[in-house]
């Protein structure tokens, strides 16, 4: 099938770019001596996960228990659920752990180890539990210099039905970097904070089996991973306009676009309306604060993927507005013209759709399902 034959809006995945991105990150992390545990929240797709893990053991990071169940049922049984566990999910996590070779959970709360241990004892299972560390993002995690950073691992290690899995962090604040050098500073800090905390824990006789770090920007920029056991980037598999602006990739590495059609032309205001709105693109504003204040809600490309130097300037639920001062270009944008929008944030855009239309050598060759829900 040709792109022009797809109903719009439609999510289009350039599988050759996906393969290339997967190979590059696997090679990069392996050469630095760490294990790659991709975060599949970006794509939520079994076929993509298989491409990511074709050169290694199929171990993944997930963001929901629904993802974990879906992937475990399809052969991915070494999983890290990378959201702090809370008591309302104990039962589901324990049930899932029975189906997995390994399911690791994480916490940053001093009360959770005892509660989780009791739930695991009653069900006669053993669970792996990470300490979530805050390396500067300030979303979740304990700060490494606090007493909780030592107290929680000790409580996990002393529990009868828990195993201390190690320490885990995510440098989400790296997305605010304004230059490659600043990004490298964030990457060094993420690594060094975790290596130093691991050493401090080991000095108190607490074994630290795994030091786990990861964000696409920091893993793309870090100079070495000495002292780190695993990396958990996710967005790298597709990249997006934000990552390209940040410097994590080139625009030609970006694999995800939304196919859309012009549904209205306004010659007075030199604007066109496309049928990809907030439901198809998400409302992520992208790189507004890091060098592209006019990024809008996505870059507009032609059907072959060439940048038209246009942005989706505003959105409603099913409509996107694209303005242009170029009269000749406006004249080309007839009602029915097919365009592609390069997403600002591929993770959120992908989650808006039920499946990928897989593009290979200019043709749609397959349809890959996206697992959604919690």
C-alpha positions in Angstrom: 0.0 0.0 0.0 1.2 3.5 -0.8 1.2 6.2 1.9 -1.4 8.1 -0.2 -3.8 5.3 0.2 -4.0 5.3 4.0 -7.0 7.0 5.7 -5.9 10.0 7.8 -4.9 10.7 10.4 -2.6 7.7 10.6 0.6 6.9 12.6 3.5 6.1 10.3 6.6 4.3 11.5 9.7 4.2 9.3 11.0 0.8 10.2 14.5 1.2 8.6 15.1 4.2 10.9 13.9 2.1 13.9 16.3 -0.7 13.0 19.2 1.8 12.7 18.3 3.6 16.0 18.1 0.2 17.8 21.5 -1.0 16.5 23.3 2.3 17.3 22.1 2.4 20.9 22.8 -1.3 21.5 26.3 -0.8 20.1 26.9 2.3 22.2 25.8 0.9 25.5 27.5 -2.4 24.9 30.8 -0.8 24.1 30.6 1.1 27.4 30.3 -2.1 29.3 26.6 -1.8 30.4 23.5 -3.8 29.6 20.7 -2.1 27.7 17.2 -2.5 29.2 15.0 -0.4 26.8 12.1 1.5 28.2 9.2 0.5 26.0 6.8 3.2 27.2 7.8 5.1 24.0 6.3 2.5 21.6 4.3 -0.1 23.7 4.8 -2.5 20.8 6.1 -6.1 20.8 7.5 -6.0 17.3 9.5 -2.8 18.2 10.7 -4.4 21.4 12.0 -7.4 19.4 14.0 -5.2 17.2 15.5 -3.5 20.3 16.5 -6.8 21.9 17.5 -8.8 18.9 21.2 -8.7 19.9 20.8 -9.4 23.6 18.6 -11.0 26.2 15.0 -9.7 26.0 14.9 -7.6 29.1 12.7 -4.5 29.2 11.6 -1.5 31.3 7.8 -0.9 31.4 5.7 2.0 32.8 2.4 0.2 33.5 1.4 -3.2 34.8 -0.8 -3.6 31.7 2.4 -3.2 29.6 4.1 -5.8 31.8 1.3 -8.3 31.4 1.1 -7.8 27.7 4.9 -8.2 27.1 5.2 -11.1 29.6 2.6 -13.1 27.7 4.6 -12.6 24.6 7.9 -13.9 25.9 9.4 -10.9 27.7 9.7 -12.2 31.2 12.6 -10.1 32.6 10.9 -6.8 33.4 11.4 -3.7 35.5 8.3 -1.8 36.4 9.7 1.7 36.6 7.0 3.5 38.6 7.1 3.4 42.5 4.9 0.6 43.7 2.0 1.4 45.9 -0.2 -1.0 48.0 -3.1 -0.9 45.6 -0.9 -2.7 43.0 0.7 -5.3 45.3 -1.7 -8.0 44.3 -1.4 -7.4 40.6 2.4 -7.2 40.8 2.7 -10.5 42.8 0.4 -12.3 40.3 2.6 -11.0 37.5 5.8 -12.0 39.3 4.6 -15.6 39.2 4.6 -15.4 35.4 8.0 -13.8 35.0 11.5 -15.0 35.2 12.2 -11.7 37.0 9.9 -8.7 37.8 11.7 -5.9 39.6 9.7 -3.2 41.4 10.9 0.1 42.9 10.2 2.3 45.8 11.4 5.5 47.5 9.1 5.2 50.5 10.5 3.8 53.8 7.1 2.2 54.7 6.8 0.1 51.5 9.4 -2.6 52.2 7.6 -3.9 55.3 4.2 -3.8 53.6 5.3 -5.4 50.4 7.3 -8.0 52.3 4.2 -9.1 54.2 2.1 -9.3 51.0 4.9 -11.4 49.4 5.2 -13.6 52.5 1.5 -14.4 52.5 1.7 -15.4 48.8 5.0 -17.2 49.3 6.9 -15.3 46.5 10.1 -13.3 46.5 10.2 -9.9 44.8 13.1 -7.8 43.5 12.9 -4.2 44.8 15.0 -1.2 43.7 15.6 2.0 45.5 14.5 4.9 43.3 17.1 7.7 43.6 16.5 11.4 42.7 19.6 12.6 40.8 18.2 16.1 40.2 14.8 15.7 38.4 12.8 16.0 41.7 9.9 14.0 40.4 10.4 10.8 42.4 13.2 9.2 44.4 15.2 9.8 47.5 18.1 12.2 47.4 21.3 10.3 47.7 22.7 12.2 50.7 19.7 11.6 52.9 19.3 8.9 55.6 16.5 7.3 53.6 19.0 6.5 50.8 20.6 4.0 53.3 17.6 3.1 55.5 15.4 1.9 52.7 18.0 -0.5 51.1 18.7 -1.9 54.5 15.0 -2.6 55.1 14.8 -4.3 51.7 17.9 -6.4 52.3 16.7 -7.5 55.7 13.2 -8.5 54.5 12.5 -12.2 54.3 10.6 -12.1 50.9 12.3 -9.2 49.2 15.6 -9.0 47.3 17.5 -5.7 47.1 17.8 -5.2 43.3 20.0 -2.1 43.5 19.6 1.6 42.8 17.8 3.2 39.9 17.4 6.7 38.6 16.1 8.8 35.7 17.7 12.2 34.7 14.5 13.6 33.3 15.8 17.1 33.9 18.3 16.6 31.1 15.5 17.5 28.7 16.0 21.1 29.8 19.5 21.2 28.5 20.3 24.2 26.3 23.5 22.9 24.7 25.4 19.7 24.2 27.9 20.6 26.8 25.2 21.3 29.4 23.6 17.9 28.4 27.0 16.2 29.1 27.1 17.8 32.5 23.7 16.3 33.3 24.8 13.0 32.0 28.0 13.0 34.1 26.1 14.0 37.2 23.5 11.2 36.7 26.2 8.6 36.4 28.5 9.9 39.2 25.7 10.4 41.7 24.7 6.8 41.3 28.2 5.3 41.3 29.1 7.2 44.5 25.9 6.1 46.2 26.5 2.5 45.3 30.0 2.8 46.8 28.7 4.3 49.9 26.1 1.6 50.3 28.7 -1.1 49.8 30.8 0.5 52.4 28.0 -0.2 54.9 27.9 -3.8 53.9 24.8 -3.5 51.7 25.4 -5.3 48.3 24.3 -3.3 45.3 23.7 -5.8 42.5 22.6 -3.2 39.8 23.3 0.5 39.2 20.6 1.5 36.7 20.4 4.9 35.0 18.9 6.2 31.8 17.3 8.8 29.7 17.7 9.1 25.9 19.5 12.5 26.2 22.0 11.4 28.9 22.8 8.0 27.4 23.3 9.7 24.0 25.8 12.2 25.5 27.6 10.4 28.3 31.3 9.8 27.7 31.5 6.6 29.7 29.5 4.3 32.0 32.1 3.0 34.4 30.4 1.8 37.5 27.0 1.6 35.8 25.4 -1.8 35.1 22.4 -1.0 32.9 21.0 1.8 30.9 17.2 2.3 30.3 16.7 4.9 27.5 13.4 4.7 25.7 12.8 7.6 23.2 15.9 6.7 21.2 14.1 4.1 19.2 11.9 6.7 17.5 13.5 10.0 18.5 11.4 13.1 17.7 11.6 16.8 17.0 12.4 17.6 20.6 15.4 15.2 20.7 16.7 16.5 17.4 16.6 20.1 18.7 18.2 19.0 22.0 21.1 17.3 20.1 20.4 13.7 21.0 19.9 12.8 17.3 19.6 14.3 13.8 16.2 15.1 12.3 16.8 12.3 9.7 17.0 9.8 12.6 13.3 10.5 13.6 11.2 7.5 12.8 7.6 8.6 13.7 5.3 10.8 11.8 1.5 11.3 11.6 0.0 11.2 8.1 -2.6 13.9 7.7 -4.8 15.6 5.0 -5.6 19.2 4.3 -9.3 19.6 4.9 -9.7 23.4 4.6 -7.8 26.4 3.0 -8.1 30.0 4.0 -6.5 32.2 1.3 -7.2 35.4 3.3 -5.2 34.3 6.3 -2.8 32.0 4.3 -3.6 29.0 6.5 -4.7 25.5 6.0 -6.4 23.1 8.4 -5.4 19.5 8.6 -7.3 16.6 10.1 -4.6 15.8 12.8 -5.5 17.6 16.0 -4.7 17.1 19.7 -6.1 13.5 19.6 -3.6 12.6 16.8 -0.6 14.6 17.8 -0.9 15.3 21.5 -0.5 18.8 22.9 3.2 18.6 23.8 4.8 22.0 23.0 8.2 20.5 22.4 11.4 22.5 22.5 9.9 25.9 23.3 12.4 26.5 26.1 15.5 25.0 24.6 16.0 26.8 21.3 12.9 26.4 19.2 10.3 28.9 20.5 8.3 28.5 17.3 8.2 24.7 17.3 4.4 24.6 17.6 2.9 21.1 17.8 5.0 19.5 15.2 7.1 20.0 12.0 5.2 19.7 8.7 6.7 17.5 6.0 5.6 16.5 2.6 4.6 13.0 1.7 8.2 11.9 1.0 9.3 13.3 4.4 10.9 16.5 3.2 10.7 19.4 5.7 8.4 22.2 4.4 9.6 24.7 7.1 6.1 24.9 8.4 4.7 24.2 11.9 1.4 23.1 13.3 0.7 26.4 15.1 -2.4 25.5 17.0 -4.7 22.6 17.7 -8.2 21.7 18.7 -9.4 18.1 19.2 -9.5 17.0 15.5 -8.0 20.1 13.7 -4.5 21.4 13.3 -3.8 24.9 12.0 -0.8 25.5 9.7 0.0 29.0 8.5 2.4 30.0 5.7 3.5 33.3 4.2 4.9 31.5 1.2 2.3 32.1 -1.5 3.6 29.4 -3.9 3.7 26.9 -1.1 0.2 27.8 0.0 -1.0 27.3 -3.6 0.3 23.7 -3.5 -1.6 22.9 -0.3 -4.9 22.0 -1.9 -7.7 20.3 0.0 -6.9 16.6 0.0 -3.1 17.2 0.0 -1.3 14.6 2.1 1.3 15.8 4.6 3.2 14.3 7.4 3.8 15.8 10.9 7.0 15.0 12.8 5.9 14.7 16.4 7.4 16.9 19.1 7.2 14.0 21.5 6.9 10.6 20.0 6.0 8.8 23.2 2.8 10.8 23.7 2.0 10.9 20.0 2.3 7.1 19.7 0.0 6.6 22.8 -2.8 8.4 21.0 -3.1 5.7 18.3 -4.1 2.0 18.3 -1.4 0.8 15.8 1.6 1.7 13.7 1.4 1.7 9.9 4.9 0.3 9.1 6.7 2.1 6.3 9.5 0.2 4.5 11.1 1.5 1.3 8.2 3.8 0.6 5.4 1.3 1.1 3.1 0.4 4.0 4.0 -3.2 4.6 2.5 -4.1 8.0 0.4 -3.0 11.0 1.8 -3.3 14.5 -0.5 -3.0 17.5 0.1 -0.6 20.4 -0.7 -1.8 23.9 -2.5 0.9 25.8 -4.0 1.3 29.3 -2.9 0.7 32.9 
